[in-house]
Amino acid sequence: MRCVINLALAPAPWLDWVEETLGAGYPKSVGESLGLYRIRLHPTGAPAGADVWA
């Protein structure tokens, strides 16, 4: 199976800063969109930055 994986890093100090800056709490389960560093991992041999499914 070929797929693309969304990976994010959200350290506690970053989440604290986001919460303070936005004035809203964050959920118990932190999603990829709140990550400080985000990357999409593509299948081996896929062109850089392209989603390849075939």
C-alpha positions as CSV (number, residue, x, y, z in Angstrom):
1,M,0.0,0.0,0.0
2,R,1.3,3.4,-0.9
3,C,0.3,6.4,1.3
4,V,1.3,9.8,2.5
5,I,1.7,10.3,6.3
6,N,1.2,13.7,8.0
7,L,3.6,14.0,10.9
8,A,3.7,16.9,13.4
9,L,5.8,17.8,16.5
10,A,3.9,19.7,19.2
11,P,6.1,20.2,22.3
12,A,4.3,21.3,25.5
13,P,6.0,24.8,25.6
14,W,4.8,25.4,22.0
15,L,1.2,24.4,23.0
16,D,1.4,26.7,26.0
17,W,2.5,29.6,23.8
18,V,-0.3,28.9,21.3
19,E,-2.9,28.7,24.1
20,E,-1.7,32.0,25.6
21,T,-1.5,33.8,22.2
22,L,-4.8,32.6,20.9
23,G,-6.6,32.8,24.2
24,A,-8.2,29.4,23.7
25,G,-7.5,26.0,25.2
26,Y,-6.4,23.1,23.1
27,P,-8.0,19.7,23.0
28,K,-6.9,16.7,24.9
29,S,-5.9,15.0,21.7
30,V,-3.6,17.4,19.8
31,G,-4.1,17.2,16.0
32,E,-1.5,17.7,13.3
33,S,-2.6,21.2,12.6
34,L,-1.3,22.4,16.0
35,G,2.2,21.2,15.4
36,L,5.2,23.5,15.5
37,Y,7.0,21.4,12.9
38,R,4.9,19.6,10.2
39,I,6.0,17.4,7.4
40,R,4.4,15.0,4.8
41,L,6.2,11.7,4.4
42,H,5.8,10.4,0.8
43,P,6.5,6.9,-0.5
44,T,10.0,6.1,-1.6
45,G,10.6,7.2,-5.2
46,A,7.8,9.8,-5.3
47,P,8.8,13.2,-6.7
48,A,9.5,15.8,-4.0
49,G,6.3,17.4,-2.7
50,A,4.0,15.3,-4.9
51,D,1.3,12.9,-3.7
52,V,1.7,9.7,-5.7
53,W,-0.9,7.0,-5.3
54,A,-0.2,4.7,-8.3
